[in-house]
Amino acid sequence: MGRVLGFCGLIAILSGCKQAERVVTLTEADRRDLVLWDKSYPGDLKDQAPLQWRRVPWTQMRYYNYRFGPAGDGEIWLSVVPSRAADSVLQNINRWYNQFRMPEITSLDDLKQEPALQTAGYLVEAEGTYYGGMGAEPRENSKMLALAIPISRNLVTIKMVGSPVDVETERQRFLEYCKTLEFSDVDIIETPEAK
């Protein structure tokens, strides 16, 4: 009796299998979509980092966190902080200048702007000894390239710190990275089947 039931079960399973009606060929882009379609993005911010950057674990303040340069000691990170006051952008930029012991600025008017997140951000540069804080040792001979993007009630910041040579080598990739950022509502990401 057990064999008969097992045989009937096997027939039921096999009869449910049929040849696929169509063959699907996947490109590299399709494979990437299949991997990413169900990915959640921190703060609904989607990034596309260059292959030359090595992703490292995120932290509470760093949504995306990368290392770069031959020694891997350059850092790039993206953070989102609430804008609590009308001058939040200026305050944050002055905090960055203070990390290099540079004088504060009183206006954003003289800062170059770069496109990001369908708006423009303020490009900030500093060079010298970097005092990162949080117990980190000062890093002599450092350079910072950063973008502060006020958007809605938040401030999105992308900051790169490393040796002057490494930062200059990565400058164009950094600016291109900033342009690739986009807000992505994970509730409306299409599944591969819907495409």
N, C-alpha and C positions, 0 to 999 in steps of 0.2 A: 504494500500500500504506500509506503514512504517513497519507494522508487517511482511509482506512478505519479505521485504528487510532484516530486522533483522534476520528472520528465515533462509534466504539464507546465510547470513553472518555467523551465528552460525554453519550451516552445513559445510560451507567452512573451518572454523577453526577446527572443530572436525574431518573432514575428513583428515586434514593434520597431525593429531596426530596419531602416531602408536606406537606399542610396541617396545621397544629397542631391537636391534638384539643381544646384548650381555650384560652381567652383568659385571661391573667393581668393583673390590674389591681394596680398598686403604689401604696400610700399613701406619704406622706413617711417614716413610721416604717419601712416596708418598705425603702425606698431606703437609709435609714441603716443598717439591719441588713445589707443587701447589701454596703455599703461596709465595715462593721466586723466582719463575721463572721470574717474571717481576720486581724484585727489582733492583734499581740502587745502585751501590756501590760507596761511595765517593772515588774519585781518582782511580776508578776501583779496589780498594783494598777490598777483601772479607775477613771477619774475622769470627771466630767461638768461641765466648767467653764462658767460663765456666758458668754453671747455678748459681754458687755462687757469680758471679759478677752482680751488678745491673747497667744496662745501664742508663745513664743520657743524656740529650740533648747535641749534639755536639756544638762546637763553631767554629769560623773562623779558629783557629789553630789546633783544635782537631777533627780529622775525626771520631774517635771512642772515647768514654768517659765513664768510668765506676767508680763505687765506690765498695769498698770491706771492709771486716772486721766486727767484731761484732757491732761496733758503726757506721759503714758506712762512716768513715772519711778517709779511705785509698783511693787513687786515682790511676787510670791507664788510660793512654791515648795514642793514636797513632796520630802522626803528620807526614806530608810530607813537607819538605822544599827543595827548589832548592839548589844544590851544586854550589856555585858561585866561588869557588877556589879549588885548589888541596888539600888544608888542611882543607876543610869544616868539615870533620868528627872530626878531632882533635880539631878544634875551638869549635864545639858543645859540645864535651865531656868536654873540659876545662870549658865551661860555666856551665855545670852541676856540676863539681867539685867546681867552684866558688860559687854555690848556697849553698854549705856546708862549704865554707871557707877553702877548701882543696887546697893544692898546685897543680899547673898545671903540666901536663905531656908534654914531648917534642916528644914522639913517641907512636905509637899504638902497637908496637911490644910486649909489656908485657901484653896486655889485652887478656883475654880469648875470643875465638870466639864461637858463637853458630849459628846453622843453622836456616835460615829464608828466605823466598821468593826465594828459589832455589839458594841461595848463603849463605854467612856467615856474621853475624853482630858482632860488638864489644860489649861485655858485660861489663857494668860499674856498680860499687857498691860504695856507699858512706853512711856514717852514722854520725849523729850529729844533729846540729840545721840546719833546712832547711829554706833558705831564697828564697822563690819562686818568689819574685818580683811582679810586677803589683799591688802594694798596699797591698798585702797579708801580714798578720802578720807572723813573724818567727815561725816555729814549732819546738820546742825542742824535743829531743829524737825521731828523725825521721831516716828512712832508705830509700835509693833509690836503686832500681834495674832497669837497663835500657839497651836497646839494640839499637845500632846505625847501620843501614844497608845502606851502600852506594850502590845505584843501579841506573844505567844509569846516568842521570844528576840530580838525586834527592838523598835526604837522608831521609830514613824512620826511624822514631824513635818511640820506645815504651817505656814508662816510668811508673814506679810504685813507689809511695811514700806513706809511712804510718809508723806506729810504727814498730820498729824492729821485734817484735813478729809477727805482722800481715803480714809483708813482707815475713818473713821466712816461715810462714804458707802457703802463696800463691806462693812461689818461683817455685815449680814444675809446677803449673797450668800456671804461667806466661810464663815459658820456652816452655811449650806445646802450649800455645796460639800463641806464636811467630812462632812456626813451622806450625801452621794451616793457617797462612796468605797466600793469593795467589792473584795474579793479575787476574782480571776477566773482560774480554772485554764484556760489556753488550750487544753488538751487536751480539755476537755469543752464548749467553745463549740459550739453547734449550727450546722451550715451552714444557709443559707436553705432548701435542699431538704428538710431534716429537720423543719422547722417545720410 
